[in-house]
Amino acid sequence: MLEPNRADLALSLGYFASRGQPAPASSSLLQRAKFVWWTEEVEDWGVYFDALGNSTAWRQVVADVRRANGGSIGFAGHCGLGGSHVDGVRVPGTAGINFALRWRAAARFEALGLAEQYDRLVVTRTDHYYACRLDLDLIEADAAAPQLGRGRYLEGTEPNTTLHERLPQQGRYLEEKDTSSDRETLSPSTDEEANAALRRVYVPEGEDWYGINDRFIMCRGALMLSACLAMIEPIITHTAEHKAALSYSGEGYNRYLLSHFHAELHRFPRNHFLIGQPLGARVAGDSNSPLAEVTSAFSHAPSETPDEVFGLHVKYAAEYRLTLRTCFHNRDVSAFSVRRVRQ
């Protein structure tokens, strides 16, 4: 991901005050990073939303929605504010932690004037494994000229036809506005195409969970801050206006807010998947870590045995198989199995 795209690395990470910030020597990513932005891990991640909005008013609106729903908010209690406390109760899930770390990164990104120093920004996760090369220039080229076909940004020969037929159509706004006919008939000027490029965001195919996958996004221009990093800001600063969206999942927030920012969404074939330690190893290694909290049907614990291709513990089996189909499209990958932790 970094080398093929000549990219700098910035990390937005949590740490425990009692342990201090890890030394760079403890991680190859810390050694590689040009920027490292630390955020103290807390029981109530809503304190960072309090700081974002300079107010706790959002908590009251969320509490009202929670009470109206019988003491729960979101699907099975999970929503995009997971990790924050409402009415003294921790909202299940970790989506809010993700949004908090991104907002904290946005503050540093803006303070350092990085939007003027970089042409594009990718927000992703440190536990992604990239199974083959990802060329960001060609992802953008495919979006600008969809008639040339998809999949040119991955190493290898022609992409798997079956896979690409299943993917969402490019050039489609989140409001379901189909712009494909416009793209075929119009020949935009350089300025028009440049402006269009600034409205696009790029997300790989994957598990969308009633929204848009929230584990990888690429943006340019003003969307680097609004859609890639400080996405949660409208929900926190104008909570009542977005009340209807409060119960959405983290992926639901992603879809709702990309629409709010009038971003044009482009999907591309996935070439990466999440990995982690199996549940037993995490609990045995550090029972005090948030990573070791008791799992549920919605927590997606990594597989208990390594996969058959890379020897890694896979978190989302469907995205793992999509990656195999993208990177090994000339092979039959249907037989590969990922054994899950039994709930």
C-alpha positions as a printed Julia matrix, in Angstrom:
343×3 Matrix{Float64}:
   0.0     0.0     0.0
   2.7     2.54    0.99
   5.54    1.7    -1.38
   3.57    1.38   -4.66
   1.89    4.74   -4.03
   4.9     6.61   -2.64
   2.77    7.44    0.37
   3.63    8.87    3.78
   2.13    7.19    6.83
   0.27    8.93    9.66
  -1.03    6.92   12.62
  -3.89    7.92   14.92
  -3.6     5.53   17.84
  -4.93    5.03   21.33
  -2.8     4.45   24.41
  -3.39    3.8    28.1
  -2.2     6.6    30.38
  -1.08    4.03   32.97
   1.29    2.44   30.45
   2.38    5.45   28.45
   2.85    5.69   24.73
   4.62    2.7    23.12
   8.19    3.22   22.0
   8.74    3.38   18.22
  10.97    0.31   18.42
   7.96   -1.74   19.52
   6.29   -1.54   16.1
   7.44   -1.47   12.49
   4.54    0.86   11.7
   5.63    3.33   14.38
   9.12    3.27   12.92
   7.77    3.85    9.43
   5.28    6.63   10.28
   6.0    10.26    9.43
   3.28   11.38   11.85
   2.03    9.67   15.01
  -0.97   11.17   16.84
  -1.84    9.67   20.22
  -5.21    9.67   21.96
  -5.68    8.44   25.51
  -7.95    5.39   25.74
 -10.87    6.17   28.02
 -13.95    4.36   29.26
 -16.28    6.98   27.76
 -15.08    7.99   24.3
 -17.88   10.54   24.22
 -15.57   12.97   26.03
 -13.87   13.54   22.69
 -17.22   14.33   21.09
 -17.84   16.8    23.94
 -14.58   18.49   22.94
 -15.47   18.39   19.24
 -18.76   20.21   19.76
 -17.61   22.2    22.79
 -20.85   20.98   24.35
 -22.55   17.92   25.83
 -25.88   18.76   24.16
 -25.52   15.82   21.76
 -25.73   13.41   24.69
 -29.22   14.6    25.62
 -30.54   14.13   22.09
 -29.04   10.63   21.91
 -30.45    9.83   25.36
 -33.93   10.91   24.23
 -33.69    8.61   21.21
 -32.47    5.77   23.4
 -35.35    6.16   25.85
 -37.87    6.37   22.99
 -36.51    3.03   21.75
 -37.01    1.31   25.06
 -33.52    1.79   26.44
 -31.62    0.74   23.32
 -30.29    2.48   20.27
 -29.34    0.97   16.95
 -29.41   -2.61   15.71
 -29.04   -4.93   18.72
 -27.9    -1.89   20.71
 -25.05   -1.05   18.32
 -24.79    2.29   16.54
 -22.21    4.7    15.18
 -21.56    6.12   18.65
 -20.43    2.78   20.13
 -17.89    3.29   22.9
 -19.48    6.45   24.28
 -21.72    6.65   27.36
 -25.36    7.72   27.26
 -27.44    7.9    30.44
 -24.55    6.27   32.28
 -24.62    3.24   29.97
 -21.89    2.43   27.46
 -23.23    2.14   23.92
 -22.09   -1.27   22.6
 -19.64   -1.54   19.75
 -16.55    0.43   18.75
 -17.71    2.59   15.83
 -17.61    5.73   18.0
 -13.98    5.01   18.89
 -13.15    4.95   15.19
 -14.9     8.29   14.64
 -13.16    9.81   17.68
  -9.69    8.77   16.48
 -10.47   10.14   13.04
 -11.65   13.46   14.44
  -8.54   13.74   16.61
  -6.46   13.08   13.49
  -8.45   15.73   11.63
  -7.48   18.35   14.21
  -3.78   17.56   13.76
  -4.12   17.29    9.99
  -5.65   20.76    9.85
  -3.24   22.31   12.36
  -0.24   21.11   10.33
  -1.72   22.35    7.05
  -1.44   18.9     5.53
  -4.35   19.46    3.14
  -2.06   21.86    1.27
   0.84   19.38    1.28
  -0.93   16.24    0.07
  -3.12   15.6    -2.97
  -5.16   12.77   -1.48
  -5.75   10.99    1.78
  -6.51    7.34    2.51
  -8.03    6.46    5.88
  -7.75    2.78    6.67
  -6.79    0.43    9.5
  -3.49   -0.96   10.74
  -4.87   -4.51   10.83
  -5.53   -4.74    7.08
  -3.49   -7.27    5.13
  -2.96   -6.35    1.46
  -2.77   -9.51   -0.63
  -1.66   -7.79   -3.84
  -0.62   -4.4    -5.16
  -3.06   -1.49   -4.97
  -2.35    1.42   -7.36
  -4.31    4.5    -6.28
  -3.55    6.41   -9.5
  -5.27    3.75  -11.56
  -8.24    3.53   -9.2
  -8.83    7.22   -9.91
  -8.21    6.76  -13.62
 -10.85    4.03  -13.76
 -13.36    6.3   -12.01
 -12.66    9.16  -14.44
 -12.99    6.91  -17.5
 -15.23    3.97  -16.54
 -15.62    2.92  -20.18
 -12.03    1.64  -20.05
 -13.08   -1.07  -17.62
 -12.35   -1.83  -14.01
  -9.56   -3.69  -12.29
  -6.54   -2.16  -14.09
  -5.03   -1.04  -10.8
  -4.28   -4.56   -9.56
  -1.34   -6.65  -10.69
  -2.16   -9.57  -12.93
  -4.12  -10.27  -16.07
  -7.76   -9.6   -16.81
  -9.95   -9.36  -13.69
 -12.43  -12.04  -12.73
 -15.55  -11.35  -14.83
 -17.98  -12.88  -12.38
 -16.63  -10.76   -9.55
 -16.85   -7.53  -11.5
 -20.38   -8.21  -12.67
 -21.43   -8.42   -9.04
 -19.94   -5.08   -8.03
 -21.97   -1.87   -7.62
 -22.07    0.29  -10.73
 -19.56    3.11  -10.78
 -20.64    6.7   -11.19
 -23.58    6.37   -8.8
 -24.38    8.99   -6.19
 -25.39    7.86   -2.74
 -28.84    9.3    -3.35
 -29.1     6.69   -6.13
 -28.7     9.25   -8.89
 -27.37    7.36  -11.92
 -24.86    9.5   -13.8
 -23.64    6.82  -16.2
 -25.56    8.26  -19.18
 -24.12   11.72  -18.52
 -20.62   10.27  -18.49
 -21.18    8.59  -21.84
 -22.5    11.68  -23.65
 -20.46   14.48  -22.09
 -16.81   15.19  -22.7
 -15.88   17.28  -19.67
 -13.18   19.89  -19.8
 -10.06   19.51  -17.72
 -11.48   21.89  -15.11
 -14.77   20.02  -14.96
 -13.01   16.7   -14.55
 -10.77   18.17  -11.84
 -13.83   19.39   -9.95
 -15.51   16.01  -10.37
 -12.42   14.28   -8.99
 -12.63   16.4    -5.85
 -16.19   15.14   -5.22
 -15.29   11.47   -5.47
 -14.58    9.13   -2.61
 -13.32    5.6    -3.11
 -14.37    2.63   -1.0
 -13.66   -1.06   -1.73
 -16.43   -3.58   -2.03
 -17.1    -5.42    1.2
 -19.52   -5.97    4.06
 -21.64   -2.82    4.14
 -23.97   -3.7     7.03
 -26.9    -1.52    5.91
 -24.59    1.31    4.91
 -21.19    1.72    3.25
 -18.09   -0.16    4.37
 -16.16    2.1     6.76
 -12.71    0.48    6.89
 -11.07    2.14    3.86
 -11.83    5.44    2.16
  -9.83    7.7    -0.15
 -10.6    11.41   -0.63
  -9.19   14.55   -2.25
  -9.5    18.27   -1.6
 -11.94   19.5     1.04
 -13.33   15.98    1.46
 -10.04   14.9     3.02
 -11.13   16.66    6.19
 -14.91   16.49    6.01
 -15.54   13.02    4.6
 -12.33   11.17    5.42
 -11.47   12.45    8.9
 -13.97   14.76   10.63
 -16.98   12.91    9.24
 -18.77   12.65   12.6
 -18.82   16.44   13.16
 -22.35   17.14   11.8
 -23.82   14.41   14.03
 -22.21   15.95   17.12
 -22.59   19.66   16.4
 -26.13   19.5    14.94
 -27.43   16.34   16.58
 -31.12   17.26   16.49
 -30.98   17.86   12.73
 -29.57   14.36   12.21
 -31.73   12.67   14.83
 -33.14   10.16   12.36
 -29.64    8.8    11.69
 -28.53    8.31   15.29
 -29.55    4.67   15.45
 -27.64    3.72   12.29
 -24.63    1.42   12.41
 -21.13    2.78   11.87
 -21.5     1.8     8.21
 -24.89    3.5     8.2
 -23.29    6.7     9.5
 -20.74    6.38    6.72
 -23.41    6.22    4.02
 -25.57    8.93    5.58
 -22.7    11.39    6.05
 -21.15   10.82    2.63
 -24.54   11.74    1.24
 -24.63   14.78    3.54
 -21.3    15.93    2.08
 -22.57   15.31   -1.5
 -19.72   12.9    -2.15
 -19.78   10.71   -5.25
 -19.06    7.13   -4.29
 -16.92    4.77   -6.37
 -16.41    1.13   -5.4
 -13.46   -0.98   -6.45
 -12.57   -4.68   -6.05
 -11.2    -5.48   -2.6
  -7.58   -6.62   -2.33
  -7.23   -6.54    1.48
  -8.84   -8.09    4.54
  -8.73   -7.68    8.32
  -6.62   -9.93   10.48
  -6.14  -10.3    14.24
  -5.32  -12.57   17.13
  -7.77  -15.33   17.97
 -10.0   -14.66   20.95
  -8.19  -17.06   23.3
  -4.8   -15.51   22.6
  -6.11  -11.98   23.21
  -7.74  -12.84   26.52
  -4.74  -14.85   27.71
  -2.33  -12.11   26.69
  -4.07   -9.14   28.31
  -7.47   -9.44   29.92
  -7.56   -5.71   30.64
  -7.34   -4.68   27.0
 -10.51   -3.45   25.25
  -9.6    -5.92   22.51
 -10.24   -8.74   24.98
 -13.81   -7.75   25.85
 -16.38  -10.52   25.61
 -17.45  -11.03   22.02
 -20.95  -11.34   20.66
 -22.52  -12.28   17.36
 -21.74   -8.74   16.14
 -18.07   -8.49   17.22
 -16.58  -10.67   14.47
 -13.76  -12.37   16.35
 -10.87  -13.54   14.12
 -10.86  -17.14   12.93
  -9.57  -19.64   15.47
  -7.25  -21.28   12.91
  -5.02  -19.59   10.3
  -6.27  -19.36    6.74
  -4.94  -21.75    4.1
  -3.23  -19.15    1.91
  -1.38  -16.66    4.13
  -1.44  -18.37    7.52
  -3.32  -15.46    9.11
  -6.32  -15.25   11.43
  -9.1   -13.68    9.36
 -11.75  -11.4    10.83
 -14.32  -11.11    8.02
 -14.53  -14.29    5.95
 -16.56  -12.68    3.14
 -14.0    -9.91    2.59
 -11.2   -12.47    2.74
 -12.8   -14.41   -0.1
 -13.39  -11.24   -2.11
  -9.67  -10.5    -1.73
  -8.74  -13.96   -2.98
 -11.0   -13.57   -6.01
  -9.43  -10.2    -6.81
  -5.79  -11.2    -6.34
  -5.99  -14.82   -7.52
  -8.72  -14.52  -10.12
  -7.38  -17.41  -12.21
  -7.81  -19.87   -9.35
 -10.85  -21.53   -7.85
 -11.03  -20.08   -4.33
 -14.43  -21.48   -3.42
 -12.9   -24.31   -1.39
 -10.89  -22.08    0.94
 -12.42  -22.09    4.4
 -12.13  -19.86    7.44
 -13.19  -21.46   10.69
 -14.83  -19.03   13.06
 -14.84  -18.88   16.83
 -18.05  -20.58   17.86
 -20.33  -18.21   19.78
